[in-house]
Amino acid sequence: MRRDELEHAIRAAAEVTHEDRVIVFGSQSILGSFTDEQLPAAATMSDGVNIAPMSDDDSGALADSLDAAIGEWSPFHTEFGVYVQGASRKTAVLPRDWEYRLVSVRNENTRNSTGLCLDPYDLCAAKLIAGRPKDHAFVLALLESHLIDPGKLADRIDLVDPAEPRREGAMRWARAAHPAPHLDGRPKLPH
């Protein structure tokens, strides 16, 4: 997904939900902080973006409306090559106070609707908590591109609720990415 495709998805999601703000979760929220050119290919491979309506209730009716209107295999997906997966605020386990670090994407291409994207460190912490191979590959690509600092990432994981059972595994992974530098001056990253 490219930045202009994310902006189009934000615009479409805002139109479907009749809201002027939506929250962008998942890997494509990285496009709120970095340009297409800055990002490694592994960070933008997905053609889907997880978007949560701001005012969805516990039933998830607005998220379901996103899936129906612009979700995977919809006419929107067929025509534009990208789709929106409706999500809720509970989609990801995130560090404390993540809402205060959201990155705003708003411009003419979004028709002045706002996509509130996860901060890159909050996103990577959530990815490491999820712990799937694709999540590790995503974070590793950002680390190897020097877009994410492993020490700051470990600090952000430290803000995840200590009762979260996957927190320690995520912390071990992040700490493995922050050992003493090697001969070339860079840390050896976990694979």
N, C-alpha and C positions, 0 to 999 in steps of 0.2 A: 504494500500500500504506500502511496505517495502522500505528501502533505495535502495537496489539492484534493485528493480522494477522501482523506479524513475530513477536510472542511466540508465537502459535499455530503458526507455521511452525517455530520453534525447538523447541517442545514436540513436534511431530509428527516432526521430524527426529531428535530424541533418542530417541523411541520406536522409530523404524525402525532406527536404528543401535545401539540398546541401549547408548548412552553418555550420560553426564550433561552433557557439554560438546561443543559444535560451534562451528566458526568461520564467521562470516557475512562473505562477500566481496560485492563489487558495490555498486551504488548504494543498495540498501535497508539496508546497514549504517549509513547515516547516521541511521537511526531509533534507533540506540543512543545517540546523543549529543544529539539535538534532538527536541523534541515535534512532533507533527503540525502544531500551530498555528504553530510557529516556522519551519517549512520551506516554501519556495515549492513550488507545485504541480509544477513541472518536476523537483523532486528526488524525488518520491514517485509518479511516474506508472506505474512498472513494477508488474506483478502477479506477477512472479517474483523469487525471492530465491536467490542462490547460497550454498549451505552446504556446507562441507567437514567430513567426520567427523574427529575428532581422531586416530583410530588407523588410518586407511585405509592400505592397502599400495600398492605401485606398480601393482598391477593395477586399482585404482580400484573394487574390488568393492562397497565400502560406498557410494561415490558413485553407482554404478549402481543400487544398491538404493533410494536416495532417488529417483532418476528414475523407477524402476518403480512405487514405492508412492505418491509424492506429487508427482510431476513434472507437467510440462505435459500437459494433456489427460487426466490421471488423474481418477478419481472425486473425489479430494480437491480438485483444481482446479475441477471442475464444481460441487461442493457449496459450496466456500468462496470461490471467485473469485480465489484466489492459489495459487501453486505453488512448489515447491522444485526448483532445478536443482542436482544433485550436482556438487560441485567438488573440486578438490584444492588443496593449499597452493601449488602451482605455477600456480594459475589466473591470478594477476596478478604483474606486476613491481612490487615494493614497496621502499620505502626501508629501509635498514639498521635493524635492531632493532625493526621493526614489531611483533613479537610482544610486546614489553614495553609497548606503548601500547594494546593492545586494550581496548575498552570493554565491560564486562560487562552483560548484560541477563539478570536472573534475578529471578523473582517468582512469585506464585501462578499467574499465567496461563501461565507456562512450566513449571508444576509443579516448580519449583525446579531445572529443567535450566538450564544456562547457555549463552547465545549470546554468543560473543566477537566483537564487531563491530569493524571497522577504525576506528581513530582518523580523524576527518574529514580531517586533513591527509594521512595515509597514503593514504586512499581517493582524495582528489583528485589526489595525485601519481600513483597507479596509473591513474586515469582519463586524465590528461594523457599518460602514457606510452602507453596504448592508442591515444589520439589520434583516435578516431572522432568524427564530428560530434555524436552523442548524448552522448559523454563531455565534449566541450567545452561543450555546452549545459548539462549538469549542473553542471559547475564554475562556469560563468558565472552560473548562477542562485544558487549559494551566495555567490559574490562580490558580486553585486548586492544580495543580501539582507543583506550585511555579517556573514554567519556565518563566513566564511573571510577571513583576512587575506592579501593577495597576497604580501607580503614573507615571512611565515612559510611560505607554500606554496612559494616559491622555495627557502627554506632546507631544506625537507623533500625537494624534488626533488634537491637537492644531495647527499642521503644515498643516492640510487639509485646502483647500481654504475656507475662511469664507463664500463665496457665496454658498457653497454646502448646500442645504436645510436639509440634513440628519445629518449634522455635530453636531448640538446641541444635538440631540437624542443620538448619539454615545458618546458624551462627558458626558452626564448625566449618561449613563450606566457605563462608565469607572469610573466616580467619585463615583458612588454607590458601586463600587468594592474597593474603597480606603477610607472607613470611619475609624474612630478611631478603634484600635484593640479591639477585644473581650477578654473575660477572658483567652482564650487559647493563646492570643498574636497575632492572625491572624485576618485580616479584614473579615467581613461577606461579602460574594460574592453575587451579584445579580443572580436571577434565571429567 
